[in-house]
Every structure is written in C-alpha cells, then in structure tokens.
C-alpha cells in the first residue's frame, strides 16, 4: 500500500510533496515508524485507535488526528478547523517543535512518555 500513498502524493505540486515529506520526517523523528495507508483516499498513519491523516490540497495540508478538537490544548500556531484539523499552508513557517509535540501527543501521551 505505500505505493498507493506514493502515487497519491505524487499527484500534487512539488511544494506540497516536500511539505508532506517534512511532516513524515518529523513524525518518524519521534520514533513513530508506521507504514502509511490510504484511508478514505488520504495518507494515514495509525496504530490502534490513534492516527494522523494528511489531507493534501494544492496550497496547504490539513493534519487530522485522533485528538480531534482537543488539539487546541497544544496551542497550535496555525489555523485549526472546527473539526480540529491543523491547517499548514505553503507560506506558513514550519514549526517543527509543534509538530513533534502533536505527533507525540497522538501516539505516546497515554504511555506517559515525555513529549518534547
């Protein structure tokens, strides 16, 4: 299935593909090595009931997580949709610390691991 994900991602502009790869690298930097698959047509990283989905558009990426609207508790420096999706536009600076914290909270907060 990763080939399906790669095919999906390759259909977007290079700038979006690069942002997607940056986000995946940040996710993997937190020792999260989950093979992505397409769920409802979007790249999804999931283990048990915890997930991160990247919804790609031509000028931004929505990051949908199992945290839902409680993502606001992490004080994201980005716009958050009413459904709790973080919107990362191409002209937004990449706040690596925020995304590492987000991914850590999605996948590790229940294990009381340090999310730094």
Residue pairs with C-beta under 8 A, 6 or more apart in sequence:
1 35
1 36
1 37
1 38
2 35
2 36
2 37
4 37
4 38
5 36
5 37
5 38
5 43
8 38
8 41
8 42
8 43
8 56
9 17
9 20
9 43
9 56
10 17
12 20
12 56
12 58
13 58
15 90
16 56
16 57
16 58
16 59
16 61
16 90
19 61
19 88
19 90
19 94
20 43
20 54
20 56
20 61
22 94
23 54
23 61
23 63
23 88
23 99
24 36
24 54
26 96
26 99
26 100
26 103
27 45
27 52
27 99
27 103
29 100
30 100
30 103
30 104
30 107
30 108
32 45
32 103
32 107
34 45
34 46
34 47
36 43
36 44
36 45
37 43
37 44
37 46
38 44
39 46
39 51
39 53
42 53
42 54
42 55
42 56
42 64
43 53
43 54
43 56
44 51
44 52
44 53
44 54
45 51
45 52
45 53
46 52
47 107
49 66
50 66
50 106
50 107
51 65
51 66
51 106
52 63
52 64
52 65
52 66
52 103
52 106
52 107
53 63
53 64
53 65
54 61
54 62
54 63
54 64
55 61
55 62
55 63
55 64
55 85
59 89
59 90
60 87
60 88
60 89
60 90
61 87
61 88
62 81
62 85
62 86
62 87
62 88
63 85
63 86
63 87
63 88
63 99
63 102
64 83
64 84
64 85
65 71
65 84
65 86
65 102
65 106
66 106
67 74
67 84
67 102
67 105
67 106
68 83
68 84
69 80
69 82
69 83
69 84
70 84
71 80
71 84
71 86
71 102
72 80
72 84
74 98
74 101
74 102
74 105
76 86
76 98
76 102
77 95
77 98
78 86
78 87
78 88
78 92
78 95
78 98
79 86
79 87
80 86
80 87
81 87
86 102
88 94
100 115
100 116
101 115
101 116
104 113
104 115
104 116
105 115
108 115
109 115
